[in-house]
Every structure is written in C-alpha cells, then in structure tokens.
Amino acid sequence: MAGRHAQRRQPRAHWFLLTVVLTLIATTLLLEGWSTHQVFAADARRPCTQPAPRAVTGGGPVLRISGDTVRSAAMPPRTVALTYDGGPDPEWTPRLLDLLSEHHAHATFFPSGAQVIRHPDLIRRILAEGHEIGASTYSGAALGSVSAARASMEVSFTRAALAGTAGVTTGLLRLPRTTTVHTLCGADWRAARRAAADGYLLIAADSPHRRPALGAVRQFGQTKEAYLRTATLLQAPHVDEFTTVSAGLGKLPANDPASTTGRWRGTWLFWFATAGHTLVTAMTWVLGITGVLGLVRVLLLVSFSRAHVRRLRRSRPGAPWLRRAGGPVSVLVPAHNEEAGISATLHSLLASTHTTLQVIVIDDGSTDSTAEIVAAVPDPRVTLVRQRNAGKAAALNTGLAHAHHDIVVMVDGDTVFEPDAIERLVQPLAHPVIGAVSGNVKVANRTGLLGRWQHLEYVTGCNLDMRMFEVLECMPTVPGAIGAFRREALMGVGGVSDDTLAEDTDLTMALWRAGWKVVHEEHAIAWTEAPHSVSQLWRQRYRWCYGTLQAMWKHRRAVTEVGSAGRFARRALTYLTVFQVLLPLLAPVVDVFAVYGVLFYDPVRVLAVWLGFLALQAGLTGYALRLDGERLGTLWVVPLQSLVYRQLLYLVVFQSVVTALMGAGLQWRRTQRSGLAGQRLMAHHAQASAASDDQPPLPRGSSHAAPRLKGRRT
C-alpha cells in the first residue's frame, strides 16, 4: 500500500491498558455481584452440631473471649441497649433516627459493609447524632457457614468500608443470623472465637421476652416492623435510659478514628464498590440499547430483503433496466505474490460465457512466480503489465490506463468466477444511471470452524446487507473480489484513490457523491479464499475495518449534500456508524452481562434470554442461507460463532477505533493463499453439472431488478 499508511507505528500500549481496564471491571463486577446478590453468601446458618458452651449460655449477651476464657456482661437494670442489624436502609433508617432523636435515645447499629458503601451519608448521620456503629459481615453471610478465610474477608471489608466512608473503626461485632447467646453454637461458636481473636467484642441479644426493667439488649432490623416495635418500646415504663451497648456497660464509645492506612484502604474499597454499582447500572442500560439495536437490525435486514425478493419477482422482460449489456469488458486483476491462485483465476475468467474480454493482470512487484504463470497463459485476451510494488490502488489505476473498453470488471488475484458471473454482473450497467455493480462473494474454503464461520458471515453480509442497501439505494461497498464499473464513472472520480486502506469502499462512496448509482447482482457469483488462520483473519479484518473508518471519515461531509449523494450518505454512514461500529463496541456487554447474570442472578432466566438472542441470530442466518441457495447444515456452528468468532471481530473493531482515534498508520499486509478457491470451484462445478436443471437461466436481460431509478444521472 502507499507508504503513508505505514509511516506511524500502530498503538501497542492500548492492549495493556485494555487488559488493566478489563481486570478492574472484572474485579468491580465480582465485588458488586458478591455484595449485592450474595453469591455463595451462605444465607442459611449451618445446623448446630453441638450446643454453645455453658460459660456462654449462662452469662449475658456481651461476650469477651480470650482463648478458652469467656467473660460476659449484661445491661444494668432499667437500661436498654437498642441494636439494629443490617442496613442502613434509605427509607427506614432515617425514620428510626428521627424517632430516637425525638425520645433522646441512642442505639448501636450493625450495618453490612455493602450497605455502608451504598449509603455513606446515613453512616455519617448515625455517628453525628451520637449513636454507635458495630461491625457485621460485608455481604450478610453467616460467618459460621463460610470458610475462615471468607469470614475474615467479610469482616475486614466491613471494617474498611467504615474507615473509608466515616473515618472510624469499631471493636463491636454481631454475627449475622444470630440472636441470643444460645444461637452461638456449633460452627457459629467457632466463627465467634476466630473473630474474638481479632479483638472484637461480640454482641448478642437478650430474649425478647426479658422485661426491659431488668436491663436488656434489644435486637431489631431496619424495617417498618422494627420502627413500630421501637416506638412501642420507647414508651415502656421503668426504663431510665435507652442507649448504646458501650454506654450501657459504662465503657468508652466503640468507634475510634481509623488509621491513615485504614482510610486509604477503605477509600479504595468505596470507589471500587461504587464503580461496580455504577457499572452494573450502566451495563443494564447498554444491554437494553444493544438489544434494541440488534432487534432493529434484524427487522431492517429481513424486511428489506423480502422487499428485494419481491422486487425481483416482479421484474418484467423488456423493462428499461433489463436491457442486455453485451459489449466488450476489460477485466483488471491486481496481483502481488498470487502464484497459488492466479492460474485458477485466469482460467475461470477465460471460461466465462461473456467471451469478449480484455484481461489485464497487473503484477504489483511480485517476488514469486506470479508474472511467469500469467505470461505462460496461451490466450491473446490476457495482457501482463508489470510495475514496482505500489499497492492495490496504484495497480488498479495502472490497469485502468491500459483498459480499452467502457465496462471494467475488477477482480482480486485469488478470486475464481463462475462461468456466467461476468455476463450477469455487467447487465445492470445497461441502465445509464448505474455506475457500478457489486457481485456475490462466496467463501471457497469453508471447511473447519474458521472457514464455516466466515462462510456464514459472508452469506449474511453479502446477501441480506447488500439486498437492504440496494432497496435503500445506499450500497456502501463494491467488493474488490467482484465488481463491475462504468469506465466513465471511474475516470470521473479520478480512478482508485489510495487515501484509505478500503479502496473499494472509498471508490464506491466517491461514485455515489459523483451522482452515480450502485446496485447489487446476487447471481454474479465469485469464490474467494478466506483466511485460514486466526492471525491472517485478524490482519484482514483489521485492515477492512480501519479502512472503512477512513472512508467514512473522508466522505463525512456528504451527509449535508443534496440529492442522491446526500441520501446515500445519511443512510449508509448512519447504518455503518450505528450497526458496524457502535453496536460491535457495545455488543460484548451482552456476553459480559450474561456471565454476570449466570453467577449472580437467576442462571436459568439469563440462559433463556441468551438462547433467545442466539435463536434469533440462527434464524437470520438461516434466512440468508436460504435466499442464497446454500445448505442449512452449517447452522450448527452459530452458537460457537457467537461465543468465539464474534468476540474476535469485536476486538478488531476496538483495535480499529483506537488506531483511528490515535491517528496511527496501518500497513497493508496481504493474506497467504493456498489456491483453495480454484479447487472449490472445480468441486462446485462437478456438483452443479449433476443438477444443471436447477440453475436459473440468464434471461434476455439481467435477473437484476433495478432500484427506484429516477431519470438520468445528474
């Protein structure tokens, strides 16, 4: 390709940045899912296999454990310590605080770490109004039902959350799903001992039947029921004080200022958790947008494809656009190191039913035997033109300068034509307003997963997309593998430009802006050899996508133009931007959210939704195969295509967008060929000869039905 496309190095650091960002996203999503949806959170306590020690059950609800020594304490008479588990709740915690303030009462709150992150203002209000905060687990897990490492992480995360949001630490701990000291049995007792070893004072509760006048630790949630029960309790007689646990025991408040390290750790946790919550919310919106865009695309493709089929069926012999184009044709074949397939390409062209041909092979500085193979072809219709390596666009312009005829067909050096492809391809050019015709490209090497995936992609893209573009009169690309052009149109736009790496898209858009119309001939079939390795596929699609972005940017001002050029740009550029750039960038969210949903939501429901999208994709692909006369047997690879192949293409779009935004150049790199297209055509012809009656004959005009053509070119 032209040298300027390789002047600047491609970006590399963005892959490291992407890895870091994806790691951070995965971490925040795991934290969000774990804390919010309590995956593996052990909601239920393990059954007690042994009772709590007698030293525990025979004492008060406040426990200090040191090794095998247990010391307990209780509230003095006429003193009630109010305690509230969970939360803070955005609705009922403020009401409880107002109620406590109204009665000059204080309480001890044991919030979960996740809710501390969600509602830091409520935590700060609790402390500002003289209340006390103890610790619970981060996700609400029962400590006795998880591993020791998980239990330690749960408590430490809550401690960090308090330090990061309120700048305090605490020495009080209540085990979730425990009430009185009798519930500290079995695994919960072992978890209590581990927590006490970390310096926590364990807070249980007295029986709800204990009279407040005797002194008690009361336990509530943060709900409407807790509010009503608290309001009733605050009216109880013979109680002098409703206070915190520490104050009731005559001790200093349990909340001390957190260390600088603790605050930093808590701040990081706060931002991670907040980012996770924001990310999940954003993903939900993106999921909805992506789903809507996906459905809109399916509806557009199906509806316009059906309209295209109906248009073909209504074609009438003798209509103006069906006039026969039978003049001579110049065929341009740019070739650089195409020794594997150039012979099959030339033989397929020379075997064409359209015999009046001038085949010009432009050897673009090949270092293999491409030129020798072409020179050895014993047919006077073949002309070999040699030049130094200058790129495909320059080679096509060289061939255009040697072309003698008014109709020019451009062919890739690895492409094999069906015998009637050229004759069918040039028929729409009988109409004077049509400047170019796109053919139907099929994958020759469709064996193996990679080949089958590309086969399905080509069928969908070259069938449904092209049909829709033709109905809307906004065909954005005449593929380099097979396309027919009016020589007048090519010369009018200055030939083939090398401004972009997608010279075919650039040329097609230039023709539209010059006032020509571009159509599609689905019966003009050519076979091409698709990349047979992931690395080759990556290079090819990267070049295509990046080149398309270049062409879109180059012709962006066409959206403000009037006439057919403006209509083309507003339709084609909008479609390409939304469905071939934006949608692939957003589509991975669907897969990420599917994994997230399987882990943290209802996996059955999530899988059902994903299978619904998969069925829709399979249905669309099957419809494309049917329209293109292909077998439906390859549909079995659609699930794997969605799981693997499309992710690769999404990364290609990401790489292309980053490259374009950073202004980095991209070098043309050709794909290694093996000549499978020619072999595939021979096999295809062998099959076709056995069922020749099924092949639709070429009508007196073209099988092509024209779009809405209004007068001559302006």
N, C-alpha and C positions, 0 to 999 in steps of 0.2 A: 504494500500500500504506500501511498505517498509518505514521504519522510516525516512530514509534520505530525503525523499520527503517532509517531514513536519518539518525539523529542523529550517528553517528560515521563518520568517513571510512574508506574502505576502505584496507587496507595497500598501500603502494606500494614501500617500501624492500625488501620481501622479494624483489621481482623482481631488484633489483640484487644482493641477497645470493645469490639463486639463480644468477645469471649468474657471480658470483665463484666460488661453490662448484663449479659445473659446469666452469668453466675450470681450477680447481685439480684437480678429479677427472680431467679430460682430461689434464692435464699429468702427474699422478702415474701414470695408467694408461699413457700413452705411455712414460714413463721405465721403468716396471715391465716392460712388454712388450718394449721395446728391449733392456733389460739382461738379462732372464731368458730370453726366447725368441729374442733375437739377430736380430730382423727386420732385413734388409739388413745383417747383421753381417759379411759377406764372410768366411765361414768358410774358404774356399779361397784360397790365395795365387795371384796372377797369375803366369803363366809368365814366367820371366826372359828378357827380350829381349836382354840384354847381361850379361856376367859382372860380378862385383864388381871394383872397381879392384885393381890389383896391390898397391897400398900397403895394402890391407885383407887380401887373401888371403895376403900374405907375412908378416903380423905375428901378434900374439897376439889373444886373444878380447876384450880390453878396449880399447875404442876411444874416443879423444878426437878429435873432428872440429872443425876451425876453418877455415871456408872450404874451400879446396882442400887444406889440410894435414891429414893423418891421422897421428895418433900412436897406437901400440898398446902394450899391455903384457900380460904373462903372469904366471902364478903362479911363484914361485921353486921350485926343486927341493924334493922331499919335502913340498910344501904342496899341499893340495887344497881348493879353494873349492867348497862344496856349494851348489847353487842349486836352487830348487823353483819351478816355474811354476804359475800358476792358483791356485784355491782362495781362501781356506783351506777345506778340506773338513772337515765336522764329525766325520767318523769317522776319517780317516787323518791329518789334520794333528796332532791330539793324540798319536797313536801315534808319529808321526815326532818330535815334540818330546820325548816320553819317551825314545825311542831315542837321540836326540842328547844329551840330558842324561845318560843312562847312560854314554855314552862321552866326556863332556866335550867334545863337538864343537859347533861353531856353523855357521850357514848363512845364506844370503841368500835371502829369499822374494820372489817377484814375483807378488803376488796380483792378480786382476782387481778393478776398483773395485766391481762389483756384489756380489761375494762379501765384500769388505771391509764393505759396508753390512750384509750378511746376518749376518756373524759378527764383530762388533767385539771381542768378548771374546778370540777367538783371536788377533786382530791385537795386542791389548794384551799377551797372554801371550807372543807371539813376541818382542816388544820387551823385556818384563820379563826374559826368560831370556837376554838378551844377543845375540840374533840381529839380523839386519839386514833391512830391507824396501826393496825397489826398486819401481819402477812398471811396470805393464803397461797394457793398454787397459781401459776400463770394461766393455765388453760381450764382450771376447775377439776383437774384429775384427782382421783382418790389416791393419796400417797401410798397407801398400803397395797394398791393394786398395780403399781408400776415398779420398775427396777430401781435400785438405789441410785444409779446414775441419773435416770429420768427424774426421780424425786428431787435430787439435789439441783438439777437444772430448773425444775419448776419453781422452786423456792427462790433460787438465786435470780431468776428472771424477774420475779415479782419484786424482789429487793432492788434490782437495778431499775425497774420501772418507777418505783417510788423515789429513788435517788434522782432519776432523770427528770421527772415531772414536778416533784415537790421539794427536792433537795434534802430529803430526810431519809433516815434508816429506821428500823424498828427491831425490837427484841421480842415481840409477841408473835405467836403463830397459832393458827387454828387449822387443824386438819379438816379438809372438806369432807362432807358427808359423815361427820361425827357430831354427836350431841353431848350426852353426859359422859362421865369418865368410864362408864360401863361399856361404851362403844369403842374404847381404846383397847381392843382385843385382837389377838392373832396378828395378822400382817400389819394392821394399823399400829399396834403397840411397837412392833419393830421399827416402823417408819417414824414413830414418835421418838424413840430412843436415838435414831440417827439425827433427827432434827435437833434434839436437845444437845447432842454432842457438838453441834454448830453454835450453841449458845442461846438457843431460843427458849423462851418461857412458854409452855404450852397452855392454851386456854380452852377449856371445855365449857360446859354449861351445867347449871343445876336443873333438876327435874322441873318441868313447867308446873307441876303440882305443888312445889315448895312455896310456902307463904312468903310474900315479899318482906313482911315484917321481920322474918328471921334472917334476912340478908340473902341475896341471890345474884347469880349471874344469869341474865335472861338472853336467849338467843333468838334472833329474828332474821328474816330475809330482808329484801328491799322491794317490797311489793305492796299492793293495796291492802292485803290482809295484814301485813306487818304494820302498816300505818294505823289501821284500826285497832289492832291489839296494843300498839304502843300508846295510842290515845287513851285507851281504857286503863292501861297500867299506870299511866301518869296521874290518874285520878285515885289511885289506891291509897287508903288511909294507912297510918302507922309507918310511913316511909319518910325519912328525913332527907334523903339525898338520892338522886338518880345521876350516876356519874360514870367515869371511865373505870376500866379494870385497875389501872395503876393507881389512880386516885383512891379508889375503894380500898386498896391494900396499903394506902399510906406511903406509896413509893413515888419517885420522880416520874415524869412522863416518859413513855417508852420511845418517843421519837427524838432522836438526836440528829444533828446536822450530818449529812453524808460527806465522805471524803471527796477530795477533788477527783481522784481516780474513779470513785463510785459514780460521781455525777457525769463524768465523761462517758463511762460505760453505759449509764442509763440514758444519756442523750442519744448515743448511737442506737441503742435499742428502740428508743422512742421514734427516731427518724426511720429506722428500718420498718418498724411495725406500721407507722403512719403511711410510709411509701407503699407497703404491701396492701393496706386497705384502699388507698387511692388507686393502686394499680388494678386491683380486682374490680373496683367500680368502673374504672376506665375500660378494662377488658370486657366488662358486661356491655357497655355501650358499643365498643368496637365490634363485639360479637354480633350485636343486633344490626349494626351498619353493614358488616360483612355479609351477614345472612341475607339482608335485603338486597344488597348489590348482586350477590350470587343468584338470587331468585330473579331479579330484574334481567340479568344477563341471559339466563336460561329462557325466560319468556321472550326476550328480544330475538334470540337465535332461532327458537322454534317457530315463532310467529312469522318472522321474515323469511325463514327457509321455506315454510309452507307457502307463503305468498310467491316466492320464487318458483317453486314447483308448479303452482297453478298458472303462473305466467308462461312457463314452458309448454304446458299442456294446451294453452290457448293459442299458441303460435300458429299462424296460417301460412301455408306456402304462398309465395309471391308477395309477402309483406315487404315493405321497403328495407327493413333491416335484415331480411333473409336473402337479399340478392347475392349471388355467388361471386366470391373473390377468388379468381383462378389465375392471377398474374404471377410472374416470377417472384421468388423470395430470396433474399440474402440472409444466410444464417451465420451469426457470429459466435465463435466458440473460443473464449479466452482460456488459455491453458498454461498452468505453471506446475511442472512435475506431475503430470497426469498420465504417466505411462501405463498405469494399471487399468485405466478405464477409457482412455481416449479412442482406442480402436473400436470398442463396442459402441461408443457414442457416434462415431462417424458412420459405422455400418448401419446403425438404426436410422440416421438421417438420410443416408443414401437409399435406404429401403423404403423411404416414405412414398405414400401414394401421390403426394404432390411432388412431381418429378422435376419441375423447372426450378432448380435450386442453384445458388451460388454459396458454397460452404467455405467460409473463411475461418481458418484456425490461426489464432494469434498466439504464438509461442512467447510467453512473457518471461524470457530469461530462464527457461528450464535447465536444470543441471542433470536431468536424466535423459532417457531416450524418447521423450515425447515428440520432438521435432522429427526424428528419424522415422518413427512409426507413422506420422502424418504424411511425410514425404513418400513413403512406400505405398500409399493408397493409390491404386491404379484407376483413378476416376478423374476426368478433367474438371468435374464440378468442384473439386476440392482445391483450395488455394492455401498455401502455408505462408504466413507472414511472421517474421522474427523481429523481436525487439529486446532491448535490455530490460531487465526487471523493473517495472514502474508501477505495478499494481493493476488490479482488475479494471478500474475505471479507465485508466490510460489504455489498456489493451482493447477495451470495447471501443474507445474513440478511434484507435488505430484501425480496427476492423470497420468501423463506420465510414472512415475515409476511403476504404477500399470497396465498400458496398456499391453495387451497380443498380439495385432495384429499389422500388418505392416502399416495399414492405420488408421489414427487418425482424428477424427472429433471433433472440438471444438465448444461448444455451450454456450451461455450465459444462466443464470438461469431464465431469463424472456422471452426466445425466444421459439416460437412454430413452429415446422417444418410441411411442407406439407408432406403427406404420401410418395411421391416419391422423396423428397428432397435429402435424403442421397444417394439413388441409382443414381440419376442424378449427385450429387456433386462429387462422387468418380470416375466417368467414365474417366475423363481426366487423372487420375493417372495411367491408363493402359499404358501410354507412359512413358518410363523410365526416360526421362529428366525433367519431370514435378514434382516439389517438393511440390506444394501447389495449392489449387483451392479455389477461392472466390465464395461465393454464392450470391444470390439476396435477400437483406433485404427489407422488406416492413413494413410500419407503420400500426399497428393494430388499434390504437385509433385515427382515422382520422376524428373525429367529432370536431366541433368548429374551430375557426380560427387558433389557435396554432397547432392543430393536422393536419389540412389541409395544413398549411404552411410547416410543417415537412414532410408530405407525398410528396408534390411536390419536396422538397429538396432531399429526399431520391431517388425518381424516377429519377431525373436528375443526381444526383451524382452516384447512384448505377447502372444506366443504361448507359447514354452517356459517363460519365467519365470512367467507367470500360471498356466499349467497346473500347474506344480510347486507354486506357492503354494497353489492350491486343494486339491490332493491332501493337502498337509501342513497345511491349514487355518491358513494364516498369511498371507493376502493383505494386503500392507502398504499398497497404494495403490489407490484407485478414481480413475482419471484424471479430471481436470476436464473433459476433452473429451466424455466419455460415461460417465455413471454414474447408477444408479437407487438411491433411498433410501426407506426407510420413514419417513414424516414423524414418527412417534412416536419413532423412533430418533434422528433429528436433534434434535428438541426435548429429548430426554432427556440429550444431551451438551451442551446449551446452544447449539446451532447451530454455525455455522462459526467457528472461532477464528482470530484474526489474530496469534496468538503466533509463527507461523513464516511463512516465505515459501512453503512447500509445504503450503498449507492442505488440499489433497486428502489427502496422506499423514497429516497431523496428524489430520484428521477420521476417516480410516479406522482409525487406531490407537486413537482415542478410542472408536469404536464397538466394537472388539474388547474394550477394557477395560470397557465397559459391559455386556458379555455377549452382544452380537450376533455373528452370523457373517457373513462377507463372501465372496462367490463370484464367479466369472468366467463370462461368457456370450460365448463366442468368435464366435457367429453374429450378435451385435448389432454391426454394423459402422458406424463413423463415419469420415469423411475429414477430415483436418486439414491445414492449410497449414504445412509445416515452414519454419524459417528458410532464406532463400535467399542468405545471405552468411555468411562466417566470423564477422564481428563480431556479427551477430544470434544465430548459433548459440552463440557464446561466452557472451553475456549470458543466453540462455535456460537453457543447461545449468548455468552458474554459479549461477543462481537456484535451479534444481531441486536441484542437489547440496547447496548450502548450506542450503536449506530442509529437505531430507531429514535432514541432520545435526542441524538444530534439532529436528525432530520426534523423532528417535531419542533425543536428549538429554532432551527433555521427557518422554518415556514410558519412560525407562530403568528406573524402579523397577518397571515391570510385570513384569520378569523374575523378581521374587521373589513375585509374586502366584500364587494357586492357581486351578485351573480352566482354562477355555478362554483367559482373558486371559493367564495365565502361560505356557501352552503357546505361544500366539501370539508373545509377546514373546521367549521363549527361542529359538524357531525363526526368526522374521523378523528380529529385531535381530541375532542371531548371523550369519545369512546376509548381511544388509546390511553389517555391520561387516567380515566377512571378504572377501566377494566384490565388494562395491561401494565399499569404502573402502580396505581393506588391499591387496587384490590390484591395483587400479589404481595404488596408490603403489609397489608392488614390480614391476609388470609392465615398466616401462621398462628394468629391469635386464636383461631378456631381450634387448631390442634392443641395448642398450649392449654386452652380452657377445657378441652376435652380431658386431657390428662389431669388437670386440676380438679375437674368435676368428678372423675373416677375416684380420686384419692379422698376428696373432702365433701362431695355431695352424694347424691344417690347414683351409684355407678350404673344401675340398670336404666334409669331415665336418661342419663348422659349418653350411654352407648346407643340407646334407641334413637336419640336425636342425631347422633353421628351417623348411624346406619341410614337414617332418613336422607341426610345430605349425600351419603355415598350412593344410595339408590337413585337419587335424582341425577347425580353425575353419570352413573351407569346408564340410566335411561337416555340421557342426552347423547352419550357416546354411541349407544345402540342405534339411536335415530340417525346419527351421522353415518354410521356404517351402512345402514340400510339404504340411505339416499345415495351413497357412493357405490352401491353394489358389492360391498365387502361382506365377508362372513362374520357372524356374531360370535364365533368361537373364542376370539381374543378378549372378550369382555371379562374373563376370569382374572385378568391382570389389573383391572381397575382398582380394587382395594389396595393392592401393593403400589400402584401408581400414585394413589392419594397419600400413602404413608411415606413413600421414599422419593419418587421421581419429582413430584410437585414441590417437595421441600427443597430439592436441588435447584429447581427453577426459581423458587422464591429467593434463594441465596444469590442466584445470578442477577435477579432484578435489584436486590440490595446492593450488590457489588457495583452494578452499572450506575445506579443512582449516586452512590458515594463517589465513584470515579468522575461522574459528570459534575457533581457539586464541588469537588476539589479541583476541577479543571485539569486533571491528569490525562495524558495521552494514552492511546491504546494501539498496539501494533497488530497489523494483520498477520494472522497465523493460519496457514492452510491445514486442512484435515488430511491425515494419511488415508489413502484409498487402497482398496484391495480388488476392485473390479467386480464386486458382487452385483452391481446394478445390471450389468450385461448378462450375468448368469441368471439373475432373477427374471429378466425379460424373456430369455430362451425358455425357461420353465413355464412362465406365464403363457407364452405363445403355444407351447405344447398343450396346455390345458384348454386354451381358447379354441384351438383347432378342433377339439373334440366336441365343443359346444358352440360352433360358429353361428348356429341359428339364433342363439340368444343375444348376439351382438347387434345393437340397433344400427341400421344402415345410416350412412350420411345422407341427409336429404339434399334436394337440389340446392337449397341454400344451406344455412347452418342450423344446427339444432338449437342454437342460441336464440333466446328471445330478448329483445333489446329492452333496456330500461326506458324510462319516460324521456324520450329524446324530443326536444322542442326546437325544431329548426336547425339551421346550420351553426357551425362553430362561430363564436363571436370573437 
